[in-house]
Amino acid sequence: MKDMTQKAVFKMSVPIFIELLLQLLVGNVDQIMISRYSQASVAAIGNGNQIMNIVIIVLNVTSVASTILISQYLGAQNRRKIAETCNVSLLMIAVFSVFATLFITFGHTMIFTWIRIPQEILQEAGNYLSIVGLFIIVQGIYITFAAILRSFGFMKQVMYVSVVMNVINIAGNAVLINGLFGLPQLGIIGAAISTDISKLIGLVILYRLFRKNINIQLSPKILKPFPTQTFHSLLHIAVPSGGEELSYNLSQVCILKLINLFGTAVIATKVYCSILANVAYVYSIALSQATQIMVSYLIGAGEFEKVKKRVWTTLIYSMVIAVGITAILYLNAENIFHIFTKDAQIIALGKKILFIELFLEMGRTVNILMTKCLTAMGDVIFPVVIGIIFMWLVAVMGGYYLGVYKGMGLVGIWIAMAIDECARGALFVIRLFSV
């Protein structure tokens, strides 16, 4: 990795962005396509995906830890450690996935009861989550192989696989949701089945790419004797950063519990606004991942003086892009919401939320980049502590105060989340440039 310029960061980020955008579609295309079928089903998938997001966070932080270590070992040219990292990561993902599948399969009713999901969507949400939950191990291994391939520079190939997955998912949804070609009309169950099939095919393709292009052995022999140091290194990165992201998603579940008090229409509005928000900040995630890989490589190569300059330059570009996209979405809000629904109440509320989203994205863009870069630099505790404190005190408790107690509804909850993101972002900037 000889090119360390900003142009190189953008070059790395583009295929990551397209891949993430396509992964986002895999996660949200079910909600988009089912919106033509039933608004209640949209709310059901929204609740189901919020629970799945917690599982996916654990899968992602393990893969991020793998990416950081592999990039550092590539910088240090340590092939043995790269092989250990790949094998240990896959083992960790497999073990976690089995337990997560069992918990979701047998515990989803308890979870939905706790978050006060409306009774009219309880069965649909349970059916969707149970079917998608069966393929957690497939998604986990897919995410791990994608991280390994990205570390070795195969960003475009991973992106192409995401394209294939989306085409399969969209085609499967069209057939199974609506009952084409003489098949039964399965609705939300069809959406879940299509999602699982697309992920399985994506995993098969990624595995073949790995075997063809990466000269790393995947074998139980590498785990004997068990590489304890590598395992601890992964945990040292994954647990603190995972704690921050896990706390975030648990706080989002609590916020969803508040939103569920306002009924199906407000839940659907939240789902649609979250989809649009994801579009706004997905490139920030791509830039942060590309920067994290480069920062990890710089640290592995001992070029510490270049790190802060690289992070600061990327932050400026990232914020301009994220806020710019959000502004475009807000200015075209009515036309965009008409893609999902004709409900005037949802459209009017959604436009208010997108205005608040302008300010929320300013903070979130900083958080996404700074958290990943601080983690790559070894400062893993500070983002976790600050994140947990602000998420729960500001976003959750503030959301309850403004949304429920003050009667501001979804608008009040979104304002509290925006304050949380902006406050954390300011603290992370101060932290990075004070060390």
Secondary structure as the mmCIF struct_conf table of DSSP 4:
data_model
#
loop_
_struct_conf.conf_type_id
_struct_conf.id
_struct_conf.beg_label_comp_id
_struct_conf.beg_label_asym_id
_struct_conf.beg_label_seq_id
_struct_conf.end_label_comp_id
_struct_conf.end_label_asym_id
_struct_conf.end_label_seq_id
BEND BEND1 THR A 5 THR A 5
HELX_RH_AL_P HELX_RH_AL_P1 GLN A 6 ILE A 34
TURN_TY1_P TURN_TY1_P1 SER A 35 TYR A 37
HELX_RH_AL_P HELX_RH_AL_P2 GLN A 39 ALA A 76
TURN_TY1_P TURN_TY1_P2 GLN A 77 GLN A 77
HELX_RH_AL_P HELX_RH_AL_P3 ARG A 79 TRP A 114
TURN_TY1_P TURN_TY1_P3 ILE A 115 ARG A 116
HELX_RH_AL_P HELX_RH_AL_P4 GLN A 119 GLY A 133
TURN_TY1_P TURN_TY1_P4 LEU A 134 PHE A 135
HELX_RH_AL_P HELX_RH_AL_P5 ILE A 136 SER A 151
TURN_TY1_P TURN_TY1_P5 PHE A 152 GLY A 153
HELX_RH_AL_P HELX_RH_AL_P6 MET A 155 ASN A 178
TURN_TY1_P TURN_TY1_P6 GLY A 179 GLY A 179
TURN_TY1_P TURN_TY1_P7 PHE A 181 GLY A 182
TURN_TY1_P TURN_TY1_P8 GLY A 187 GLY A 187
HELX_RH_AL_P HELX_RH_AL_P7 ILE A 188 ASN A 213
HELX_RH_3T_P HELX_RH_3T_P1 PRO A 220 LEU A 223
BEND BEND2 LYS A 224 PRO A 225
HELX_RH_AL_P HELX_RH_AL_P8 THR A 228 ILE A 259
HELX_RH_3T_P HELX_RH_3T_P2 ASN A 260 PHE A 262
HELX_RH_AL_P HELX_RH_AL_P9 THR A 264 GLY A 300
TURN_TY1_P TURN_TY1_P9 ALA A 301 GLY A 302
HELX_RH_3T_P HELX_RH_3T_P3 PHE A 304 LYS A 306
HELX_RH_AL_P HELX_RH_AL_P10 VAL A 307 LEU A 331
TURN_TY1_P TURN_TY1_P10 ASN A 332 ASN A 332
HELX_RH_AL_P HELX_RH_AL_P11 ALA A 333 PHE A 340
HELX_RH_AL_P HELX_RH_AL_P12 ALA A 344 ALA A 376
TURN_TY1_P TURN_TY1_P11 MET A 377 GLY A 378
HELX_RH_AL_P HELX_RH_AL_P13 ILE A 381 PHE A 390
HELX_RH_PI_P HELX_RH_PI_P1 MET A 391 VAL A 396
HELX_RH_AL_P HELX_RH_AL_P14 MET A 397 GLY A 399
HELX_RH_PI_P HELX_RH_PI_P2 TYR A 400 TYR A 405
BEND BEND3 LYS A 406 LYS A 406
HELX_RH_AL_P HELX_RH_AL_P15 GLY A 409 LEU A 432
TURN_TY1_P TURN_TY1_P12 PHE A 433 SER A 434
#
